Amino acid sequence: MRRVILAMIRKDLQLFFTDRRAVIMAMVAPIAIASFFGSIFSGNNGEPAKIPVAMVDQDGSAISRGVLSSAGSDRNLRISTPSADEAREEVRKGTVSVAVIIPAGFGDAAGRAFFAAAAKPELTVWYDPSHTAELGLVRGILTEHVMESVSAEMFSGEQGRKLVDETLSRLDQTTLTGQQQELLGDLLRSARKFYDAPATATGSSTPRRGITMPYSVAEQAVTSGANVAYNGYAHSFAGMCIQFLLFASIDLGIGILLERQRGLWKRLRSAPVSRMTLLAGKAASGALISLLTLTVSFAFAIIVFRVRISGSIGGFVLVALATAAMASTFGLLIAAIGRTPGGTRGIATLSVLLMVMLGGAWVPSFIFPEWLQRLTVVIPARWAVDGFDAMTWRGLGLGAALMPVTVMLGFAVLFGTLAVARFRWEEP
């Protein structure tokens, strides 16, 4: 039995390496696509991707200029200042995600609304409907810059001084009660005294007075150690390798169906080759090819993109072995369930695409809705991706590999058992 299995493995490996298309799909394709996805999710040396925003200042006041200046220095935004027509066209074409129109009179209206219950001015925001996530971010960031600019001008600017005097002279025309008018008057007179007070600030020759964010944020990425850093290429190579291992398993299953269609299994049936021996040989050769693909792909990632196995090396090997076994037996299941090679390939391809998509091979599963995250625990690709992530950039120990390995081996046993039970020597 051992000699038969070894002979089948040798034959399958020879066929694999003489098929240039198979080698390219197994080795080159996952490296190329993983490199592309890794460049997207790795970031830019820790710097966030800037959101392109067009800002049109139709006001020209100190407040609107302050908003433009403050937003222009924001690390999350890339500000341009086209005309209104140009801004609308850029949003329509998708050149910018959001355009903000500061209307004429915005500064004066915002200043009046800052101290009194006056009508609030309206900022017009045009946005690309395919970038609603960026719209929410820009609204939050814009709130901070507008508030800082308005408050700074109200407490220390010439425009603010004029608006304070104007509001004081019109207190009796407001809808406030007598007591509220008196309190607001005290506030505005205090603000006027604040204008006349000398401004000093340590280390700043032009101190900024106004309402600013009352806190700062200290950002720190948390991994298992000080020398362990996130590398988006680690996740992308894991995901793309798993995807192409499953695609290779389709070729394995279709190959078995083609050989059965040609009558090869019917002839082998007369030889002392059992169903178990046949499928074991096919599973072993498929697992070896899968391991070779994983080895070449991760070696490329380690050398070129500095991906590191920051966790347990033994755990990484176990995850790789379990992934290869799961993918190989999935190919046997395709062969056992499929009827014709043509019809089976389409269904199997759709199944693999759904598996890798739901398993987080394309994008990390944490961005999925909560209900979908709970559902994907029944997808073997999810466990493979999580296992490789744990052993690479998360830097976790061997214990973190045991659950993914156990689950994937369980799937391998399930797939293999179903394949043996459903295998047919001849076409139905």
C-alpha positions as CSV (number, residue, x, y, z in Angstrom):
1,M,0.0,0.0,0.0
2,R,2.8,2.4,0.8
3,R,4.5,1.7,-2.5
4,V,1.3,2.4,-4.3
5,I,0.7,5.7,-2.5
6,L,4.3,6.8,-3.1
7,A,4.0,5.9,-6.8
8,M,0.8,8.0,-7.1
9,I,2.4,10.9,-5.3
10,R,5.4,10.8,-7.6
11,K,3.2,10.7,-10.7
12,D,1.1,13.6,-9.5
13,L,4.1,15.8,-8.7
14,Q,5.7,15.0,-12.1
15,L,2.5,16.0,-13.8
16,F,2.3,19.2,-11.7
17,F,5.8,20.4,-12.5
18,T,5.4,19.7,-16.2
19,D,2.2,21.8,-16.4
20,R,3.5,25.4,-16.6
21,R,0.0,26.8,-16.0
22,A,-0.4,24.9,-12.8
23,V,3.0,26.0,-11.5
24,I,2.2,29.7,-12.3
25,M,-1.2,29.6,-10.7
26,A,0.2,27.8,-7.6
27,M,3.4,29.9,-7.1
28,V,3.3,33.2,-9.0
29,A,-0.4,34.2,-8.8
30,P,-0.7,34.2,-5.0
31,I,2.5,36.2,-4.6
32,A,1.4,38.8,-7.2
33,I,-2.1,39.3,-5.8
34,A,-0.9,39.2,-2.1
35,S,1.6,41.8,-2.9
36,F,-1.1,44.1,-4.3
37,F,-3.5,43.6,-1.3
38,G,-0.6,44.0,1.1
39,S,0.4,47.4,-0.4
40,I,-3.2,48.5,0.3
41,F,-3.6,47.3,3.9
42,S,-0.1,48.0,5.1
43,G,-0.5,51.8,5.3
44,N,2.2,54.3,4.6
45,N,4.8,54.0,7.3
46,G,2.1,54.4,9.9
47,E,0.7,57.6,8.3
48,P,-3.0,57.5,7.6
49,A,-4.3,57.7,4.0
50,K,-5.4,61.3,3.5
51,I,-9.0,62.0,2.4
52,P,-9.1,64.4,-0.6
53,V,-11.4,67.3,0.3
54,A,-12.2,70.4,-1.7
55,M,-13.0,73.5,0.3
56,V,-14.6,76.5,-1.3
57,D,-14.4,79.8,0.7
58,Q,-17.1,82.1,-0.5
59,D,-17.0,84.1,2.7
60,G,-13.4,85.3,2.9
61,S,-13.7,86.2,6.6
62,A,-11.1,85.6,9.3
63,I,-13.2,82.7,10.5
64,S,-13.4,80.9,7.1
65,R,-9.7,81.5,6.5
66,G,-9.0,80.0,9.9
67,V,-11.1,76.9,9.1
68,L,-9.1,76.5,5.8
69,S,-5.8,76.9,7.5
70,S,-6.6,74.5,10.4
71,A,-8.1,71.9,8.0
72,G,-5.1,72.2,5.7
73,S,-2.7,71.2,8.6
74,D,-4.8,68.1,9.5
75,R,-2.9,64.9,9.0
76,N,-6.1,63.1,7.8
77,L,-7.1,65.5,5.1
78,R,-5.6,66.6,1.7
79,I,-7.2,70.0,1.1
80,S,-7.7,71.7,-2.3
81,T,-9.3,75.1,-2.9
82,P,-11.1,75.1,-6.3
83,S,-14.1,77.2,-7.3
84,A,-17.6,75.9,-6.6
85,D,-18.1,74.6,-10.1
86,E,-14.8,72.9,-10.2
87,A,-15.4,71.3,-6.7
88,R,-18.8,69.9,-7.9
89,E,-17.2,68.5,-11.0
90,E,-14.3,66.9,-9.0
91,V,-16.9,65.2,-6.7
92,R,-18.9,64.0,-9.7
93,K,-15.8,62.5,-11.3
94,G,-14.6,61.0,-8.0
95,T,-11.4,63.1,-7.9
96,V,-12.3,64.2,-4.4
97,S,-14.5,62.4,-1.9
98,V,-16.1,65.5,-0.2
99,A,-16.5,69.2,-1.1
100,V,-17.3,71.7,1.6
101,I,-18.8,75.1,0.6
102,I,-18.4,77.9,3.1
103,P,-21.1,80.4,2.1
104,A,-20.8,84.2,2.2
105,G,-21.6,85.6,5.6
106,F,-20.7,82.4,7.4
107,G,-18.2,84.0,9.7
108,D,-20.5,86.7,11.0
109,A,-23.5,84.3,11.3
110,A,-21.3,81.7,13.1
111,G,-20.0,84.4,15.5
112,R,-23.5,85.6,16.4
113,A,-24.7,82.0,16.9
114,F,-21.7,81.3,19.1
115,F,-22.8,83.8,21.9
116,A,-26.6,84.1,21.3
117,A,-29.5,82.1,20.0
118,A,-29.1,83.4,16.5
119,A,-29.7,81.4,13.3
120,K,-26.9,79.0,12.6
121,P,-25.2,79.3,9.3
122,E,-25.2,76.2,7.0
123,L,-22.2,74.6,5.4
124,T,-23.0,72.9,2.1
125,V,-21.3,69.5,1.7
126,W,-21.2,67.6,-1.6
127,Y,-20.0,64.0,-1.4
128,D,-19.4,61.0,-3.6
129,P,-22.1,58.5,-2.7
130,S,-19.6,55.7,-3.0
131,H,-17.5,57.3,-0.2
132,T,-20.0,57.7,2.7
133,A,-17.5,56.4,5.2
134,E,-15.2,59.4,4.3
135,L,-18.2,61.7,4.6
136,G,-18.7,60.7,8.3
137,L,-15.0,61.2,9.0
138,V,-14.8,64.6,7.3
139,R,-17.9,65.8,9.2
140,G,-16.3,64.9,12.5
141,I,-13.0,66.5,11.7
142,L,-14.6,69.6,10.2
143,T,-16.6,70.1,13.5
144,E,-13.3,70.4,15.4
145,H,-11.7,72.9,13.0
146,V,-14.8,75.1,12.7
147,M,-15.3,75.2,16.5
148,E,-11.6,76.1,17.1
149,S,-11.6,78.8,14.4
150,V,-14.9,80.4,15.5
151,S,-14.0,80.4,19.2
152,A,-10.5,81.7,18.6
153,E,-11.9,84.6,16.5
154,M,-14.6,85.3,19.1
155,F,-12.2,85.5,21.9
156,S,-9.2,87.2,20.3
157,G,-10.0,88.5,16.8
158,E,-11.1,91.8,15.5
159,Q,-14.2,90.2,13.9
160,G,-15.1,88.8,17.3
161,R,-14.7,92.1,19.0
162,K,-17.1,93.7,16.6
163,L,-19.6,90.9,17.0
164,V,-19.5,91.1,20.8
165,D,-20.1,94.9,20.7
166,E,-23.0,94.3,18.2
167,T,-24.6,91.6,20.3
168,L,-24.3,93.8,23.5
169,S,-26.1,96.6,21.7
170,R,-28.9,94.3,20.6
171,L,-29.5,92.3,23.8
172,D,-32.9,93.7,24.3
173,Q,-33.9,92.6,20.8
174,T,-33.3,88.9,21.5
175,T,-35.9,86.4,22.6
176,L,-34.0,85.8,25.9
177,T,-35.6,86.5,29.3
178,G,-34.5,89.4,31.4
179,Q,-32.3,87.2,33.6
180,Q,-30.8,85.4,30.6
181,Q,-30.0,88.8,28.9
182,E,-28.3,90.0,32.0
183,L,-26.2,86.8,32.2
184,L,-25.3,86.9,28.5
185,G,-24.3,90.6,28.9
186,D,-22.0,89.7,31.8
187,L,-20.4,87.0,29.6
188,L,-19.9,89.4,26.6
189,R,-18.5,92.2,28.8
190,S,-16.1,89.6,30.3
191,A,-15.1,88.6,26.8
192,R,-14.4,92.2,25.9
193,K,-12.1,92.5,29.0
194,F,-10.4,89.3,27.8
195,Y,-9.6,91.1,24.5
196,D,-7.8,93.9,26.3
197,A,-5.9,91.6,28.6
198,P,-2.2,90.9,27.5
199,A,-1.9,87.4,26.0
200,T,1.0,85.3,27.1
201,A,1.8,81.7,26.4
202,T,4.9,79.7,27.1
203,G,6.9,78.9,24.0
204,S,4.5,80.7,21.6
205,S,4.8,84.3,20.4
206,T,1.3,84.3,18.8
207,P,-0.8,82.4,21.3
208,R,-4.2,81.1,20.1
209,R,-7.1,81.9,22.3
210,G,-10.3,79.9,21.9
211,I,-11.9,76.6,22.5
212,T,-9.6,73.7,21.5
213,M,-9.8,70.0,22.0
214,P,-9.4,69.4,25.8
215,Y,-7.3,66.3,25.3
216,S,-4.7,64.8,23.1
217,V,-4.4,61.2,21.9
218,A,-1.4,58.9,22.5
219,E,-1.7,56.2,19.8
220,Q,0.0,52.9,20.5
221,A,-0.3,49.7,18.5
222,V,-0.7,46.7,20.8
223,T,0.9,43.3,19.8
224,S,2.5,40.6,21.9
225,G,5.8,42.4,22.3
226,A,7.8,45.6,21.7
227,N,9.5,44.1,18.7
228,V,6.4,42.8,17.1
229,A,4.8,45.2,14.5
230,Y,1.8,44.9,12.3
231,N,2.6,44.0,8.7
232,G,-0.3,44.0,6.3
233,Y,1.6,41.8,3.9
234,A,1.4,38.9,6.5
235,H,-2.4,38.9,6.4
236,S,-2.6,39.4,2.6
237,F,-0.1,36.5,1.9
238,A,-2.0,34.2,4.3
239,G,-5.4,35.1,2.6
240,M,-4.2,34.8,-1.0
241,C,-2.3,31.5,-0.3
242,I,-5.4,30.0,1.2
243,Q,-7.4,31.2,-1.8
244,F,-5.1,29.6,-4.3
245,L,-4.7,26.4,-2.3
246,L,-8.5,26.0,-2.6
247,F,-8.4,26.8,-6.3
248,A,-5.7,24.1,-6.6
249,S,-7.9,21.7,-4.8
250,I,-10.5,22.3,-7.5
251,D,-7.9,21.2,-10.1
252,L,-7.2,18.2,-8.0
253,G,-10.9,17.2,-7.9
254,I,-11.5,18.0,-11.6
255,G,-8.4,15.9,-12.4
256,I,-9.9,12.9,-10.5
257,L,-13.2,13.4,-12.4
258,L,-11.3,13.5,-15.8
259,E,-9.4,10.4,-15.0
260,R,-12.6,8.6,-14.0
261,Q,-14.2,9.9,-17.3
262,R,-11.4,8.3,-19.3
263,G,-11.9,5.0,-17.5
264,L,-8.6,5.0,-15.6
265,W,-10.3,4.2,-12.2
266,K,-12.2,1.4,-13.8
267,R,-9.0,-0.2,-14.9
268,L,-7.4,0.5,-11.5
269,R,-10.3,-1.2,-9.8
270,S,-9.1,-4.5,-11.3
271,A,-5.7,-4.0,-9.6
272,P,-5.1,-4.4,-5.9
273,V,-5.8,-0.7,-5.2
274,S,-8.5,0.1,-2.7
275,R,-10.6,3.2,-2.7
276,M,-8.9,4.3,0.5
277,T,-5.4,3.9,-1.1
278,L,-6.4,5.8,-4.2
279,L,-7.8,8.8,-2.3
280,A,-5.0,8.7,0.3
281,G,-2.4,9.0,-2.5
282,K,-4.3,11.9,-4.1
283,A,-4.7,13.7,-0.8
284,A,-1.0,13.3,0.0
285,S,0.1,14.7,-3.4
286,G,-2.3,17.6,-3.1
287,A,-1.1,18.4,0.5
288,L,2.5,18.4,-0.7
289,I,1.8,20.8,-3.5
290,S,-0.1,23.0,-1.1
291,L,2.8,23.0,1.4
292,L,5.2,23.9,-1.4
293,T,2.9,26.8,-2.4
294,L,2.8,28.1,1.2
295,T,6.6,27.7,1.6
296,V,7.4,29.6,-1.6
297,S,4.9,32.4,-1.0
298,F,5.8,33.0,2.7
299,A,9.6,32.8,1.8
300,F,9.0,35.6,-0.8
301,A,7.0,37.6,1.8
302,I,9.8,37.2,4.4
303,I,12.6,38.2,2.0
304,V,10.9,41.0,0.1
305,F,8.3,42.4,2.5
306,R,10.0,41.6,5.8
307,V,7.1,39.5,7.1
308,R,8.2,37.8,10.3
309,I,7.0,34.7,12.1
310,S,6.9,36.6,15.4
311,G,5.0,33.9,17.2
312,S,5.7,30.2,17.5
313,I,7.5,28.7,14.6
314,G,6.2,25.3,15.5
315,G,2.7,26.8,15.6
316,F,3.2,28.2,12.1
317,V,4.2,24.8,10.8
318,L,1.2,23.2,12.4
319,V,-1.1,25.8,10.9
320,A,0.5,25.3,7.5
321,L,0.1,21.5,7.7
322,A,-3.5,21.6,8.8
323,T,-4.3,24.1,6.0
324,A,-2.7,21.9,3.4
325,A,-4.6,18.9,4.7
326,M,-7.9,20.8,4.7
327,A,-7.4,22.1,1.2
328,S,-6.4,18.7,-0.2
329,T,-9.3,16.8,1.3
330,F,-11.6,19.6,0.0
331,G,-10.5,18.6,-3.5
332,L,-11.4,15.0,-2.8
333,L,-14.8,16.1,-1.7
334,I,-15.3,18.0,-4.9
335,A,-14.3,14.8,-6.9
336,A,-16.7,12.7,-4.8
337,I,-19.7,14.9,-5.1
338,G,-19.2,16.2,-8.6
339,R,-20.7,14.5,-11.6
340,T,-19.1,16.0,-14.7
341,P,-15.8,18.0,-14.9
342,G,-17.5,21.0,-16.6
343,G,-20.5,21.3,-14.3
344,T,-18.4,20.7,-11.2
345,R,-15.8,23.4,-11.9
346,G,-18.3,26.3,-11.9
347,I,-20.0,25.2,-8.6
348,A,-16.7,24.5,-7.0
349,T,-15.3,27.9,-8.0
350,L,-18.3,29.7,-6.6
351,S,-17.9,27.7,-3.3
352,V,-14.3,28.6,-3.0
353,L,-14.9,32.3,-3.7
354,L,-17.6,32.4,-1.0
355,M,-15.3,30.6,1.4
356,V,-12.4,32.9,1.0
357,M,-14.5,36.0,1.0
358,L,-16.4,35.0,4.2
359,G,-13.2,33.7,5.8
360,G,-11.5,37.1,5.7
361,A,-8.9,36.2,3.0
362,W,-9.7,39.3,1.0
363,V,-10.3,41.8,3.7
364,P,-9.9,41.3,7.5
365,S,-13.1,39.7,9.0
366,F,-13.3,42.3,11.8
367,I,-14.8,44.8,9.4
368,F,-17.8,42.4,8.8
369,P,-21.1,43.0,10.6
370,E,-21.2,41.3,14.0
371,W,-23.8,38.6,12.9
372,L,-21.6,37.7,9.9
373,Q,-18.5,37.4,12.1
374,R,-20.3,34.9,14.3
375,L,-21.4,33.0,11.1
376,T,-18.0,32.7,9.6
377,V,-16.7,30.4,12.4
378,V,-18.1,27.5,10.3
379,I,-15.8,28.5,7.4
380,P,-12.4,26.7,7.4
381,A,-10.7,29.5,5.6
382,R,-11.5,31.8,8.6
383,W,-9.5,29.5,10.9
384,A,-6.6,29.3,8.5
385,V,-6.4,33.1,8.2
386,D,-6.6,33.6,11.9
387,G,-4.0,30.9,12.6
388,F,-1.5,32.5,10.2
389,D,-2.2,36.0,11.6
390,A,-1.6,34.7,15.2
391,M,1.7,33.2,14.3
392,T,3.0,36.1,12.2
393,W,2.2,39.7,13.0
394,R,0.3,39.1,16.3
395,G,3.3,37.2,17.7
396,L,1.2,34.7,19.7
397,G,2.5,31.5,21.2
398,L,1.8,27.9,20.3
399,G,-1.4,27.8,22.3
400,A,-3.0,30.3,19.9
401,A,-2.4,27.8,17.0
402,L,-4.1,24.8,18.6
403,M,-7.7,25.8,18.1
404,P,-7.3,26.7,14.4
405,V,-5.3,23.5,13.8
406,T,-7.8,21.4,15.6
407,V,-10.8,22.9,13.7
408,M,-9.0,22.6,10.3
409,L,-8.0,19.0,10.9
410,G,-11.7,18.4,11.9
411,F,-12.8,19.8,8.5
412,A,-10.1,17.6,6.8
413,V,-11.5,14.5,8.5
414,L,-15.0,15.5,7.6
415,F,-14.1,16.2,3.9
416,G,-12.1,13.0,3.7
417,T,-14.8,10.8,5.2
418,L,-17.5,12.2,2.9
419,A,-15.2,11.7,-0.1
420,V,-14.6,8.1,0.8
421,A,-18.3,7.5,1.4
422,R,-19.4,9.2,-1.9
423,F,-16.5,8.1,-4.2
424,R,-17.6,6.2,-7.4
425,W,-15.2,4.2,-9.6
426,E,-17.3,4.9,-12.7
427,E,-19.4,7.9,-13.9
428,P,-23.0,7.7,-12.8
